[in-house]
Amino acid sequence: MAALPPYHADPFDRMIVAQARSEALVLVSADRRLSSYGAELLGLT
């Protein structure tokens, strides 16, 4: 998580991104900033 760029200031969201990337999971969120991390994101509207 510490190696992730600070696109998102919320440490919990960064932790979720780190886990999704390490386990090849799809994130489900309305927060489009999470896609900046390169994790697959299923966006909600």
Helices and strands as residue ranges (DSSP letters): H 11-22, E 27-29, G 32-37, E 41-43
